[in-house]
Amino acid sequence: MNNGNLKIPYGVSDFKRLRSEGFYFVDKSAYIRTLELCGSFLFFVRPRRFGKSLFLNMLRCYYDLAEKDNFDALFGDLDIGKDPTENRNRYQVLTLDFSQVNKGKGDTLEERFENYVGDRLDEFMLRYGELYEDDFRAAFASAKPASKFTKLTGRAQTKGYHLYLMLDEYDNFTNAMLRAEGNDNYRSITHGQGFYREWFKSFKGNFDRIFMTGVSPVTMDDLTSGFNIASNVSQSPLCNSMVGFSEAEVLKLYTDFKGTGRFTDGEPAEIVRAIKPWYDGYCFARKKCGQESVFNSDMSLYYLNALVQTGDPPEDWVDRNIATDYDKLETIAEIQRRMDPERAENVMSPIETLAAEGEICFPLKESFDAGAIREPDNFLSLYYYYGIITMKGRREGADWFQIPNVCVKRQMFDYLRRHYERARSPSWQEWASLARMFAYRGEWRPFLERLASDFADTTPVRGGIRGEHRIQGYMQAEFGHLDFYLLAPEMGLSRGFCDFCLFPERYRSADVPHSYLVELKYSKADASEEELAAKYREALDQLAKYRADKSVPTLARGTTLHQIVFQFKGSELVRIEQVAEESIP
């Protein structure tokens, strides 16, 4: 590929525009056959910013009767174009995007919803109107939205037309309502004769095919008493990488753009290795754990966009537009506070556990109603659906989850830091200055003393879990903001796990001259001197073992390596000691 005008499809979800205006396309069209094998009524959830809307738009163009003459231009060189199914360009497609409902006209939620659906039905009739009689179109135009829908589906059935409903962001405005207004108002539209439930009841019997996407299954369970409106393919191994990018797809993307001459520094394989810890790591099917992971597609394109425009990686590897989307932690916390105010003080516990350990076990709930969010396993399941954790496997009879990558860790650490700020008025400018001296001058004591002091300041007002997990979570949040290092907490070295391995990330911070092995030791506030001494000796033995690991000279190459014991008794700092310092050639 040598097209120097090839465009990066960052932020583009219009498939037709993408294919007609020279944008690069990662071919996901083979999944059209997969979905047809899965059934006619399908439900699919993924975190935001994974390409669901573009994929849905591709489906619309493939199945849309009105796009029949454009099939070769849109799909001819794609996988599905070389071997299409018999359903191509067979349907009149009604497309709804419920993230747009609140932008419409109307004083009440019901008015905005019905006006939005009515507008989409009017667009539908403009698109396919020539297939319907003049008198029908006139009656349709003057009807209210619910009547429009009834007239349309009835006439299509009479005439033998095939209808396909594609519903994007089905849960968007109801999730916002649950967060902002609580369960009572939410239940009023999703239960009994609520207008949202009534619309969903009318969908399945009136369409030949339905494909719905969203972020979580909560609203769907409330609307349908389970998934009787559609088969849930969200955790199907067949669909694990249906959206997002596989590693092979990312490598081909970067290789193809390298071939255009749009950037020169760095080999594609080297770049992919560098961005993998930041953007990869997602798994959405139990059977694919350890076998197939998924890159966040938007983040991969964001990095490439900067590389092509400037010749260099972006200064901040976390796209601020996407980082805003990762403010899901506050969304989940607010839902829990509203649903279960008596236990609101426990909101931080899962976050601190995840920050401390990087993983958590619980049985994933694939179906639960909003009223059951307060149950621990249901509440934790939202962390998975919002992309904060991802599947790692099975352990001790439960699903095993982990934080997928550094980007998500950064968002988690940001959230923790904002939470800790409530206990103090920190000077982040001072923190940043100490951090630079830590990384570039090897002046480790002022920075670590600052961390210890700030931790002590948060202790009197801290809720959630106690003890070692709490201090680990706090230190993760602080160390995690050292842009000079790719943080590797609990890194496996010499059959042990070092609390904080701080080695320069070669692709971003090659000029950082100092690296660190930090062993954190915590004892309860009433620990004896003997216990503290024993913990200290244990730290010395562990640091010596970690340093002997054969990977350390490579990771710390060209730096001064510091080995440090960081010891606490309750919230009190009892020791910061450098036990070794050496130059690694």
VOZAZA-912148 format. One record per residue (C-alpha): x, y, z; residue in three letters; residue number from 1. Coordinates in Angstrom, 2 decimals. Layout:
VOZAZA-912148
X; Y; Z; ALA; NUM
...
end
This chain:
VOZAZA-912148
0.00; 0.00; 0.00; MET; 1
1.50; 3.36; -1.05; ASN; 2
-1.43; 5.77; -0.98; ASN; 3
-0.09; 8.84; 0.79; GLY; 4
-3.61; 10.31; 0.98; ASN; 5
-5.05; 7.43; 2.97; LEU; 6
-7.07; 8.83; 5.87; LYS; 7
-7.13; 7.61; 9.47; ILE; 8
-10.74; 6.77; 10.50; PRO; 9
-10.34; 8.20; 13.99; TYR; 10
-13.80; 9.24; 15.24; GLY; 11
-15.55; 8.23; 12.01; VAL; 12
-18.60; 5.97; 12.47; SER; 13
-20.24; 6.53; 9.05; ASP; 14
-19.34; 3.41; 7.05; PHE; 15
-20.46; 4.83; 3.71; LYS; 16
-18.39; 7.97; 4.17; ARG; 17
-15.43; 5.91; 5.34; LEU; 18
-15.54; 3.72; 2.24; ARG; 19
-16.17; 6.53; -0.26; SER; 20
-13.74; 9.17; 1.03; GLU; 21
-10.49; 7.22; 1.22; GLY; 22
-10.41; 6.22; 4.88; PHE; 23
-8.59; 3.10; 6.04; TYR; 24
-10.94; 0.29; 7.03; PHE; 25
-10.14; -2.64; 9.30; VAL; 26
-12.27; -5.30; 7.65; ASP; 27
-14.78; -6.73; 10.12; LYS; 28
-17.26; -7.77; 7.44; SER; 29
-16.69; -11.52; 7.92; ALA; 30
-18.62; -11.20; 11.19; TYR; 31
-21.78; -10.62; 9.16; ILE; 32
-21.80; -14.34; 8.40; ARG; 33
-21.09; -15.09; 12.06; THR; 34
-24.08; -13.06; 13.21; LEU; 35
-26.40; -14.72; 10.73; GLU; 36
-25.40; -18.07; 12.23; LEU; 37
-26.13; -16.73; 15.72; CYS; 38
-29.76; -15.90; 15.01; GLY; 39
-32.18; -13.23; 13.84; SER; 40
-32.65; -11.31; 17.11; PHE; 41
-29.33; -10.39; 18.67; LEU; 42
-28.17; -8.33; 21.62; PHE; 43
-24.56; -7.18; 21.95; PHE; 44
-22.92; -5.04; 24.66; VAL; 45
-19.44; -3.57; 24.77; ARG; 46
-17.77; -0.66; 26.55; PRO; 47
-17.89; 2.66; 24.76; ARG; 48
-15.30; 3.62; 22.16; ARG; 49
-14.86; 0.15; 20.71; PHE; 50
-16.39; 0.77; 17.28; GLY; 51
-19.92; -0.52; 17.89; LYS; 52
-21.55; 2.35; 15.97; SER; 53
-19.32; 1.89; 12.93; LEU; 54
-19.98; -1.84; 12.94; PHE; 55
-23.73; -1.24; 13.15; LEU; 56
-23.50; 1.26; 10.32; ASN; 57
-21.69; -1.33; 8.22; MET; 58
-24.52; -3.79; 8.91; LEU; 59
-27.06; -1.22; 7.78; ARG; 60
-25.28; -0.64; 4.48; CYS; 61
-24.98; -4.38; 3.89; TYR; 62
-28.62; -5.24; 4.57; TYR; 63
-30.24; -2.02; 3.31; ASP; 64
-32.38; -2.47; 0.21; LEU; 65
-31.75; 1.16; -0.69; ALA; 66
-27.99; 0.52; -0.89; GLU; 67
-28.27; -2.34; -3.38; LYS; 68
-26.72; -0.39; -6.25; ASP; 69
-23.78; 0.58; -4.03; ASN; 70
-22.90; -2.94; -2.92; PHE; 71
-19.83; -3.41; -5.10; ASP; 72
-18.42; 0.03; -4.22; ALA; 73
-18.94; -0.49; -0.49; LEU; 74
-18.18; -4.21; -0.10; PHE; 75
-16.62; -5.49; -3.33; GLY; 76
-13.06; -5.72; -1.97; ASP; 77
-14.06; -6.80; 1.54; LEU; 78
-14.34; -10.33; 2.87; ASP; 79
-18.14; -10.37; 2.75; ILE; 80
-18.18; -8.85; -0.73; GLY; 81
-16.30; -11.83; -2.10; LYS; 82
-18.81; -14.28; -0.65; ASP; 83
-22.01; -12.46; 0.38; PRO; 84
-24.94; -14.09; 2.14; THR; 85
-28.36; -14.39; 0.55; GLU; 86
-29.63; -11.63; 2.85; ASN; 87
-27.55; -8.83; 1.40; ARG; 88
-29.61; -5.70; 0.52; ASN; 89
-32.80; -7.53; 1.41; ARG; 90
-34.29; -5.32; 4.13; TYR; 91
-35.89; -1.99; 4.78; GLN; 92
-33.84; -0.89; 7.77; VAL; 93
-35.09; 1.24; 10.68; LEU; 94
-32.08; 2.63; 12.58; THR; 95
-32.48; 4.11; 16.06; LEU; 96
-29.79; 5.63; 18.28; ASP; 97
-31.12; 6.25; 21.77; PHE; 98
-28.11; 8.36; 22.76; SER; 99
-29.83; 11.08; 20.69; GLN; 100
-33.18; 11.01; 22.51; VAL; 101
-32.42; 13.73; 25.05; ASN; 102
-31.22; 16.06; 22.30; LYS; 103
-34.69; 16.09; 20.73; GLY; 104
-37.71; 18.28; 21.26; LYS; 105
-40.27; 17.86; 24.04; GLY; 106
-40.75; 18.85; 27.67; ASP; 107
-40.92; 15.35; 29.13; THR; 108
-38.79; 12.28; 28.57; LEU; 109
-41.74; 10.50; 26.96; GLU; 110
-42.31; 13.39; 24.55; GLU; 111
-38.65; 13.52; 23.58; ARG; 112
-38.56; 9.77; 23.09; PHE; 113
-41.68; 9.59; 20.93; GLU; 114
-40.70; 12.64; 18.90; ASN; 115
-37.30; 11.09; 18.26; TYR; 116
-38.83; 7.79; 17.11; VAL; 117
-41.34; 9.70; 15.01; GLY; 118
-38.57; 11.61; 13.24; ASP; 119
-36.72; 8.38; 12.48; ARG; 120
-39.92; 6.83; 11.08; LEU; 121
-40.38; 9.85; 8.84; ASP; 122
-36.82; 9.41; 7.57; GLU; 123
-37.58; 5.74; 6.98; PHE; 124
-40.58; 6.64; 4.81; MET; 125
-38.52; 9.14; 2.81; LEU; 126
-36.01; 6.38; 2.14; ARG; 127
-38.47; 3.67; 1.14; TYR; 128
-41.58; 5.71; 0.32; GLY; 129
-41.73; 4.70; -3.35; GLU; 130
-42.55; 1.17; -2.20; LEU; 131
-45.74; 2.37; -0.50; TYR; 132
-48.93; 3.86; -1.97; GLU; 133
-49.63; 7.60; -2.00; ASP; 134
-52.66; 7.35; 0.30; ASP; 135
-50.70; 5.29; 2.80; PHE; 136
-47.86; 7.82; 2.85; ARG; 137
-50.34; 10.64; 3.43; ALA; 138
-51.98; 8.83; 6.37; ALA; 139
-48.57; 7.92; 7.73; PHE; 140
-47.33; 11.50; 7.62; ALA; 141
-50.21; 12.84; 9.74; SER; 142
-50.13; 10.08; 12.38; ALA; 143
-48.51; 10.17; 15.81; LYS; 144
-45.31; 8.13; 16.34; PRO; 145
-46.96; 5.03; 17.85; ALA; 146
-49.55; 5.02; 15.08; SER; 147
-46.84; 5.52; 12.45; LYS; 148
-45.09; 2.44; 13.77; PHE; 149
-48.27; 0.33; 13.75; THR; 150
-49.21; 1.46; 10.23; LYS; 151
-45.73; 0.81; 8.88; LEU; 152
-45.22; -2.65; 10.33; THR; 153
-48.74; -3.71; 9.39; GLY; 154
-48.43; -2.55; 5.78; ARG; 155
-44.97; -4.07; 5.39; ALA; 156
-46.27; -7.40; 6.63; GLN; 157
-49.22; -7.25; 4.21; THR; 158
-46.95; -6.53; 1.27; LYS; 159
-44.36; -9.15; 2.28; GLY; 160
-41.58; -6.64; 2.91; TYR; 161
-38.68; -7.57; 5.15; HIS; 162
-37.88; -5.18; 8.03; LEU; 163
-34.66; -4.96; 10.05; TYR; 164
-34.39; -2.94; 13.29; LEU; 165
-30.91; -1.73; 14.23; MET; 166
-30.86; -0.14; 17.66; LEU; 167
-27.68; 1.56; 18.88; ASP; 168
-27.09; 2.71; 22.49; GLU; 169
-30.38; 1.14; 23.56; TYR; 170
-29.58; 1.85; 27.25; ASP; 171
-28.05; 5.30; 26.98; ASN; 172
-30.76; 7.61; 28.25; PHE; 173
-32.17; 5.11; 30.75; THR; 174
-28.74; 4.63; 32.32; ASN; 175
-28.41; 8.40; 32.56; ALA; 176
-31.83; 8.51; 34.19; MET; 177
-30.91; 5.78; 36.67; LEU; 178
-27.77; 7.70; 37.63; ARG; 179
-29.41; 11.11; 37.92; ALA; 180
-32.90; 10.36; 39.23; GLU; 181
-32.76; 6.98; 40.90; GLY; 182
-34.71; 3.77; 40.62; ASN; 183
-38.29; 5.01; 41.06; ASP; 184
-38.40; 7.20; 37.96; ASN; 185
-36.39; 4.61; 36.05; TYR; 186
-38.90; 1.88; 36.93; ARG; 187
-41.79; 4.09; 35.86; SER; 188
-40.69; 3.88; 32.21; ILE; 189
-39.26; 0.33; 32.13; THR; 190
-41.89; -1.64; 34.06; HIS; 191
-45.64; -2.21; 33.88; GLY; 192
-47.14; 0.05; 31.23; GLN; 193
-44.11; 2.34; 31.06; GLY; 194
-43.71; 3.84; 27.61; PHE; 195
-40.19; 2.49; 27.06; TYR; 196
-41.26; -1.05; 27.92; ARG; 197
-44.32; -0.77; 25.69; GLU; 198
-42.19; 0.20; 22.70; TRP; 199
-39.87; -2.75; 23.25; PHE; 200
-42.80; -5.15; 23.49; LYS; 201
-43.80; -4.09; 19.99; SER; 202
-40.39; -4.64; 18.42; PHE; 203
-39.83; -8.37; 18.19; LYS; 204
-43.05; -9.41; 16.49; GLY; 205
-42.75; -6.78; 13.78; ASN; 206
-39.21; -7.21; 12.45; PHE; 207
-37.56; -10.08; 10.63; ASP; 208
-34.26; -9.19; 12.26; ARG; 209
-33.15; -7.09; 15.22; ILE; 210
-29.64; -6.13; 16.27; PHE; 211
-29.24; -4.09; 19.46; MET; 212
-26.12; -2.67; 21.05; THR; 213
-25.46; -1.04; 24.40; GLY; 214
-23.08; -0.86; 27.32; VAL; 215
-24.81; -3.01; 29.95; SER; 216
-27.64; -5.56; 30.10; PRO; 217
-29.43; -3.84; 33.00; VAL; 218
-32.12; -2.05; 31.01; THR; 219
-32.71; -5.06; 28.78; MET; 220
-33.44; -7.29; 31.74; ASP; 221
-35.93; -4.81; 33.16; ASP; 222
-37.69; -4.45; 29.82; LEU; 223
-38.03; -8.09; 28.92; THR; 224
-37.75; -10.15; 32.11; SER; 225
-34.55; -11.61; 30.71; GLY; 226
-33.34; -11.82; 27.16; PHE; 227
-36.48; -13.15; 25.50; ASN; 228
-36.38; -10.35; 22.95; ILE; 229
-32.97; -11.33; 21.63; ALA; 230
-30.09; -13.78; 22.02; SER; 231
-27.22; -12.27; 23.97; ASN; 232
-24.02; -12.81; 21.96; VAL; 233
-21.92; -10.47; 24.09; SER; 234
-19.86; -13.25; 25.69; GLN; 235
-19.83; -15.54; 22.66; SER; 236
-16.29; -16.63; 21.69; PRO; 237
-17.37; -16.10; 18.08; LEU; 238
-17.79; -12.38; 18.75; CYS; 239
-14.88; -11.67; 21.10; ASN; 240
-13.02; -9.43; 18.62; SER; 241
-15.99; -8.41; 16.49; MET; 242
-15.35; -4.81; 17.56; VAL; 243
-12.04; -3.44; 18.74; GLY; 244
-8.85; -4.60; 17.00; PHE; 245
-6.88; -7.81; 17.28; SER; 246
-3.11; -7.52; 17.58; GLU; 247
-2.75; -8.71; 13.99; ALA; 248
-5.16; -6.00; 12.83; GLU; 249
-3.22; -3.30; 14.71; VAL; 250
0.07; -4.53; 13.25; LEU; 251
-1.37; -4.46; 9.73; LYS; 252
-2.82; -0.99; 10.33; LEU; 253
0.56; 0.42; 11.37; TYR; 254
2.41; -1.50; 8.67; THR; 255
0.09; -0.16; 5.97; ASP; 256
0.52; 3.44; 7.12; PHE; 257
4.26; 2.96; 7.44; LYS; 258
4.13; 1.86; 3.81; GLY; 259
2.58; 5.19; 2.78; THR; 260
5.67; 7.01; 4.05; GLY; 261
3.52; 9.10; 6.40; ARG; 262
5.85; 8.35; 9.31; PHE; 263
9.39; 7.04; 9.30; THR; 264
10.60; 6.47; 12.86; ASP; 265
9.94; 3.10; 14.47; GLY; 266
9.13; -0.26; 12.99; GLU; 267
5.44; -1.26; 13.19; PRO; 268
6.15; -4.35; 15.30; ALA; 269
8.17; -2.23; 17.74; GLU; 270
5.35; 0.34; 17.97; ILE; 271
2.74; -2.34; 18.60; VAL; 272
4.88; -3.80; 21.39; ARG; 273
5.09; -0.34; 22.94; ALA; 274
1.36; 0.45; 22.82; ILE; 275
0.18; -3.04; 23.72; LYS; 276
0.34; -2.51; 27.53; PRO; 277
-1.59; 0.74; 27.08; TRP; 278
-4.40; -0.19; 24.68; TYR; 279
-4.65; -4.00; 24.58; ASP; 280
-5.77; -6.55; 27.17; GLY; 281
-9.54; -6.80; 26.76; TYR; 282
-11.25; -10.18; 26.62; CYS; 283
-15.02; -10.63; 26.43; PHE; 284
-15.40; -14.40; 26.18; ALA; 285
-14.38; -16.93; 28.84; ARG; 286
-13.15; -19.44; 26.26; LYS; 287
-10.82; -16.83; 24.77; LYS; 288
-9.05; -15.93; 28.02; CYS; 289
-5.32; -16.26; 27.53; GLY; 290
-5.80; -16.89; 23.81; GLN; 291
-7.17; -13.75; 22.22; GLU; 292
-7.12; -10.18; 23.52; SER; 293
-8.55; -7.02; 21.98; VAL; 294
-7.09; -3.54; 21.53; PHE; 295
-9.25; -0.49; 22.11; ASN; 296
-9.70; 0.64; 18.50; SER; 297
-10.16; 4.34; 19.20; ASP; 298
-6.98; 4.52; 21.28; MET; 299
-4.99; 2.67; 18.60; SER; 300
-6.19; 5.16; 15.98; LEU; 301
-5.54; 8.12; 18.29; TYR; 302
-1.88; 7.11; 18.65; TYR; 303
-1.52; 6.54; 14.89; LEU; 304
-3.15; 9.90; 14.18; ASN; 305
-0.52; 11.70; 16.27; ALA; 306
2.27; 9.67; 14.70; LEU; 307
1.18; 10.55; 11.16; VAL; 308
0.50; 14.22; 11.89; GLN; 309
3.65; 15.02; 13.85; THR; 310
6.02; 12.12; 13.28; GLY; 311
6.06; 11.49; 17.02; ASP; 312
3.83; 9.63; 19.49; PRO; 313
1.26; 11.75; 21.33; PRO; 314
2.61; 13.47; 24.43; GLU; 315
-0.23; 11.97; 26.45; ASP; 316
-0.87; 8.37; 25.50; TRP; 317
-4.36; 8.59; 27.02; VAL; 318
-6.65; 10.49; 24.65; ASP; 319
-8.48; 13.12; 26.70; ARG; 320
-11.63; 12.60; 24.62; ASN; 321
-11.63; 8.94; 25.59; ILE; 322
-10.45; 9.60; 29.12; ALA; 323
-13.66; 11.54; 29.70; THR; 324
-15.52; 8.40; 28.72; ASP; 325
-13.62; 6.45; 31.35; TYR; 326
-15.15; 8.58; 34.08; ASP; 327
-17.41; 5.58; 34.45; LYS; 328
-16.21; 4.94; 37.96; LEU; 329
-18.08; 7.97; 39.20; GLU; 330
-21.10; 6.88; 37.16; THR; 331
-21.15; 3.47; 38.82; ILE; 332
-20.48; 4.94; 42.25; ALA; 333
-23.34; 7.42; 41.85; GLU; 334
-25.72; 4.66; 40.77; ILE; 335
-24.81; 2.66; 43.87; GLN; 336
-25.16; 5.70; 46.15; ARG; 337
-28.65; 6.37; 44.84; ARG; 338
-29.73; 2.74; 44.85; MET; 339
-28.29; 1.87; 48.25; ASP; 340
-27.47; 5.00; 50.29; PRO; 341
-27.11; 3.01; 53.53; GLU; 342
-24.06; 1.23; 52.11; ARG; 343
-22.69; 4.16; 50.12; ALA; 344
-19.55; 4.23; 52.25; GLU; 345
-18.54; 0.91; 50.67; ASN; 346
-18.41; 2.42; 47.17; VAL; 347
-14.62; 2.74; 47.29; MET; 348
-13.89; -0.80; 48.41; SER; 349
-13.84; -2.48; 44.96; PRO; 350
-11.80; 0.39; 43.50; ILE; 351
-9.17; 0.16; 46.24; GLU; 352
-9.07; -3.62; 45.93; THR; 353
-8.55; -3.36; 42.18; LEU; 354
-5.90; -0.66; 42.56; ALA; 355
-4.08; -2.74; 45.16; ALA; 356
-4.26; -6.13; 43.47; GLU; 357
-5.08; -5.41; 39.83; GLY; 358
-7.64; -8.21; 39.82; GLU; 359
-10.82; -9.41; 41.47; ILE; 360
-13.01; -12.55; 41.49; CYS; 361
-16.81; -12.75; 41.42; PHE; 362
-19.48; -14.51; 39.32; PRO; 363
-20.32; -12.31; 36.33; LEU; 364
-24.04; -11.60; 36.05; LYS; 365
-25.18; -11.56; 32.45; GLU; 366
-28.72; -10.55; 33.37; SER; 367
-30.06; -8.51; 36.29; PHE; 368
-32.57; -5.72; 36.77; ASP; 369
-31.77; -2.26; 38.07; ALA; 370
-33.30; -2.95; 41.47; GLY; 371
-30.69; -5.66; 42.00; ALA; 372
-27.67; -3.43; 41.32; ILE; 373
-27.13; -3.10; 45.06; ARG; 374
-26.25; -6.80; 45.24; GLU; 375
-22.43; -7.05; 45.33; PRO; 376
-21.97; -9.38; 42.35; ASP; 377
-24.37; -7.37; 40.19; ASN; 378
-22.72; -4.12; 41.14; PHE; 379
-19.27; -5.52; 40.39; LEU; 380
-20.54; -6.77; 37.03; SER; 381
-21.00; -3.16; 35.96; LEU; 382
-17.24; -2.68; 36.25; TYR; 383
-16.88; -5.34; 33.58; TYR; 384
-19.56; -3.94; 31.28; TYR; 385
-18.13; -0.43; 31.52; TYR; 386
-14.66; -1.70; 30.53; GLY; 387
-12.92; -1.06; 33.85; ILE; 388
-12.07; -4.74; 34.25; ILE; 389
-11.97; -7.55; 31.73; THR; 390
-11.99; -11.34; 31.76; MET; 391
-8.84; -13.14; 32.87; LYS; 392
-10.18; -16.66; 33.38; GLY; 393
-11.65; -18.73; 36.21; ARG; 394
-10.36; -19.13; 39.74; ARG; 395
-11.85; -21.04; 42.67; GLU; 396
-15.21; -21.44; 40.96; GLY; 397
-15.67; -17.76; 40.10; ALA; 398
-14.94; -15.54; 37.13; ASP; 399
-11.55; -13.87; 37.38; TRP; 400
-11.11; -10.30; 36.18; PHE; 401
-8.20; -7.90; 35.79; GLN; 402
-7.61; -4.28; 34.84; ILE; 403
-7.02; -4.55; 31.09; PRO; 404
-4.28; -1.99; 30.50; ASN; 405
-2.39; 1.11; 31.59; VAL; 406
-5.00; 3.49; 30.15; CYS; 407
-7.69; 2.10; 32.40; VAL; 408
-5.31; 2.04; 35.36; LYS; 409
-4.64; 5.73; 34.79; ARG; 410
-8.38; 6.47; 34.90; GLN; 411
-8.72; 4.43; 38.08; MET; 412
-5.79; 6.21; 39.67; PHE; 413
-7.26; 9.58; 38.64; ASP; 414
-10.50; 8.63; 40.35; TYR; 415
-8.71; 7.54; 43.51; LEU; 416
-6.68; 10.71; 43.58; ARG; 417
-9.78; 12.88; 43.27; ARG; 418
-11.31; 10.91; 46.10; HIS; 419
-8.25; 11.35; 48.29; TYR; 420
-8.17; 15.08; 47.57; GLU; 421
-11.25; 15.51; 49.71; ARG; 422
-9.08; 14.91; 52.75; ALA; 423
-6.45; 17.49; 51.89; ARG; 424
-5.54; 20.41; 49.65; SER; 425
-2.53; 19.04; 47.80; PRO; 426
-0.19; 21.02; 45.61; SER; 427
0.10; 18.88; 42.48; TRP; 428
2.68; 21.30; 41.11; GLN; 429
4.90; 20.48; 44.08; GLU; 430
4.17; 16.77; 43.61; TRP; 431
5.19; 17.00; 39.95; ALA; 432
8.44; 18.77; 40.84; SER; 433
9.34; 16.06; 43.37; LEU; 434
8.44; 13.38; 40.84; ALA; 435
10.81; 14.84; 38.25; ARG; 436
13.64; 14.90; 40.78; MET; 437
12.79; 11.29; 41.66; PHE; 438
13.07; 10.19; 38.03; ALA; 439
15.84; 12.42; 36.67; TYR; 440
18.05; 13.13; 39.68; ARG; 441
17.57; 10.01; 41.77; GLY; 442
16.36; 12.14; 44.70; GLU; 443
13.98; 9.53; 46.00; TRP; 444
13.57; 10.50; 49.65; ARG; 445
11.61; 13.81; 49.22; PRO; 446
9.16; 12.18; 46.83; PHE; 447
8.53; 9.10; 48.98; LEU; 448
8.22; 11.21; 52.13; GLU; 449
5.61; 13.31; 50.32; ARG; 450
3.64; 10.17; 49.45; LEU; 451
3.81; 8.97; 53.05; ALA; 452
2.69; 12.35; 54.40; SER; 453
-0.23; 12.59; 51.99; ASP; 454
-1.32; 9.05; 52.86; PHE; 455
-1.33; 9.89; 56.56; ALA; 456
-3.45; 12.98; 55.85; ASP; 457
-6.16; 10.87; 54.20; THR; 458
-6.39; 8.28; 56.97; THR; 459
-8.86; 9.89; 59.43; PRO; 460
-11.60; 10.29; 56.82; VAL; 461
-11.05; 7.17; 54.77; ARG; 462
-13.76; 4.59; 54.44; GLY; 463
-13.71; 1.33; 52.55; GLY; 464
-11.22; -1.43; 53.09; ILE; 465
-8.47; -1.17; 55.67; ARG; 466
-4.86; -2.11; 56.09; GLY; 467
-2.47; -3.28; 53.45; GLU; 468
-4.88; -3.12; 50.52; HIS; 469
-5.66; 0.48; 51.36; ARG; 470
-2.08; 1.66; 51.38; ILE; 471
-1.30; -0.38; 48.28; GLN; 472
-4.23; 1.23; 46.48; GLY; 473
-3.10; 4.67; 47.55; TYR; 474
0.48; 4.13; 46.45; MET; 475
-0.68; 2.64; 43.16; GLN; 476
-2.60; 5.83; 42.48; ALA; 477
0.49; 7.93; 43.23; GLU; 478
3.13; 5.83; 41.49; PHE; 479
0.73; 5.34; 38.58; GLY; 480
1.00; 9.03; 37.70; HIS; 481
4.75; 8.91; 37.17; LEU; 482
4.71; 9.42; 33.41; ASP; 483
8.39; 8.50; 33.25; PHE; 484
7.71; 4.84; 34.03; TYR; 485
5.50; 2.02; 32.87; LEU; 486
4.30; 0.96; 36.30; LEU; 487
4.58; -2.76; 36.94; ALA; 488
3.10; -3.45; 40.40; PRO; 489
3.48; -6.93; 41.80; GLU; 490
5.85; -7.79; 38.96; MET; 491
6.97; -11.39; 38.95; GLY; 492
10.71; -11.52; 39.61; LEU; 493
12.60; -14.63; 40.71; SER; 494
9.36; -16.41; 41.66; ARG; 495
8.33; -13.49; 43.85; GLY; 496
6.35; -10.29; 43.36; PHE; 497
7.97; -6.90; 43.81; CYS; 498
5.50; -4.26; 45.00; ASP; 499
6.65; -1.51; 42.61; PHE; 500
9.02; -2.00; 39.70; CYS; 501
9.74; 1.38; 38.11; LEU; 502
11.68; 0.94; 34.88; PHE; 503
11.75; 3.62; 32.14; PRO; 504
9.33; 2.91; 29.32; GLU; 505
11.81; 2.82; 26.46; ARG; 506
9.51; 4.16; 23.78; TYR; 507
8.43; 7.17; 25.88; ARG; 508
11.11; 7.86; 28.50; SER; 509
14.43; 6.67; 27.15; ALA; 510
16.21; 9.60; 28.79; ASP; 511
15.17; 8.75; 32.36; VAL; 512
18.40; 7.81; 34.21; PRO; 513
16.98; 6.26; 37.38; HIS; 514
14.97; 3.09; 37.99; SER; 515
13.60; 1.59; 41.19; TYR; 516
12.64; -1.60; 42.97; LEU; 517
10.41; -0.55; 45.87; VAL; 518
9.22; -3.07; 48.45; GLU; 519
6.26; -1.79; 50.47; LEU; 520
5.79; -3.26; 53.94; LYS; 521
2.72; -2.65; 56.06; TYR; 522
1.99; -3.63; 59.66; SER; 523
-1.04; -2.81; 61.78; LYS; 524
-0.92; 0.21; 64.08; ALA; 525
-0.42; -2.00; 67.14; ASP; 526
2.41; -4.08; 65.64; ALA; 527
5.34; -4.86; 67.92; SER; 528
8.95; -3.87; 67.28; GLU; 529
9.75; -7.54; 66.70; GLU; 530
7.14; -7.73; 63.94; GLU; 531
8.44; -4.55; 62.32; LEU; 532
11.99; -5.90; 62.39; ALA; 533
10.86; -9.19; 60.87; ALA; 534
9.05; -7.35; 58.06; LYS; 535
12.17; -5.30; 57.39; TYR; 536
14.37; -8.40; 57.14; ARG; 537
11.81; -9.94; 54.83; GLU; 538
11.97; -6.86; 52.58; ALA; 539
15.77; -7.08; 52.40; LEU; 540
15.64; -10.73; 51.40; ASP; 541
12.98; -10.04; 48.78; GLN; 542
14.83; -7.11; 47.19; LEU; 543
17.98; -9.20; 46.91; ALA; 544
15.99; -11.94; 45.22; LYS; 545
14.30; -9.53; 42.81; TYR; 546
17.62; -7.96; 41.83; ARG; 547
18.99; -11.39; 40.99; ALA; 548
16.27; -11.95; 38.38; ASP; 549
17.84; -12.22; 34.94; LYS; 550
15.38; -9.73; 33.40; SER; 551
16.36; -6.82; 35.65; VAL; 552
19.62; -5.83; 33.84; PRO; 553
17.67; -5.53; 30.59; THR; 554
14.78; -3.59; 32.12; LEU; 555
17.09; -1.21; 34.00; ALA; 556
19.72; -0.91; 31.26; ARG; 557
21.46; 2.46; 31.20; GLY; 558
20.04; 3.62; 34.54; THR; 559
21.01; 3.80; 38.16; THR; 560
18.96; 1.15; 39.94; LEU; 561
17.76; 1.94; 43.46; HIS; 562
16.45; -0.73; 45.84; GLN; 563
14.24; 0.79; 48.53; ILE; 564
12.30; -0.41; 51.56; VAL; 565
9.14; 1.64; 52.21; PHE; 566
7.70; 0.59; 55.59; GLN; 567
4.54; 1.65; 57.45; PHE; 568
2.94; 0.96; 60.81; LYS; 569
-0.70; 1.82; 60.31; GLY; 570
-0.57; 5.25; 58.62; SER; 571
2.80; 6.06; 60.22; GLU; 572
5.95; 5.95; 58.14; LEU; 573
8.58; 4.01; 60.08; VAL; 574
11.30; 3.55; 57.46; ARG; 575
12.42; 4.71; 54.01; ILE; 576
15.76; 3.13; 53.33; GLU; 577
17.82; 2.61; 50.23; GLN; 578
19.53; -0.74; 50.63; VAL; 579
21.45; -0.71; 47.34; ALA; 580
22.31; 1.59; 44.44; GLU; 581
24.16; 0.55; 41.30; GLU; 582
24.71; 1.63; 37.72; SER; 583
23.38; -0.83; 35.17; ILE; 584
25.39; -0.61; 31.91; PRO; 585
end
